[in-house]
Amino acid sequence: MMWIIVALLLIALSLTVLRMILGPTMIDRVLAVNVFGTMIVLLVVLLCYLLSDYNYLDIALAYGLLNFIATAALLRYIKSGQFYD
C-alpha cells in the first residue's frame, strides 16, 4: 500500500516539473519549486519508514526548512527587487 503512495508521489513530482517548465509567471515557477521540495521531503520520510532506516529524517527536516527559507527569500526578491529592507 505504501509503495502505491510512493508511486503516486512520483507522478505528482513529474507533474510539478511540468509546472516548473510551463508556468506562465515566475511566481508560479518558484511555487512549483517549493512544492517539489516539499514532495521530496515527503518522499524521503516515506522511504525512511518503508525501509526502517531513520537516519535521513534529520536531513529531510533540514531540507524542508531550507526549502521554506529559500522560497520566502526568492519571492521577496521577485516582489521588491532586494533581499533586505
C-alpha positions, 0 to 999 in steps of 0.5 A: 500500500505504501509503495502505491503512495510512493508511486503516486508521489512520483507522478505528482513530482513529474507533474510539478516539473511540468509546472516548473517548465510551463508556468506562465509567471515566475511566481508560479515557477518558484511555487512549483519549486517549493512544492517539489521540495516539499514532495521530496521531503515527503518522499524521503520520510516515506522511504525512511519508514518503508525501509526502517532506516531513520537516519535521513529524517534529520536531513529531510527536516533540514531540507524542508526548512531550507526549502521554506527559507529559500522560497520566502527569500526568492519571492521577496526578491521577485516582489521588491527587487532586494533581499533586505529592507 
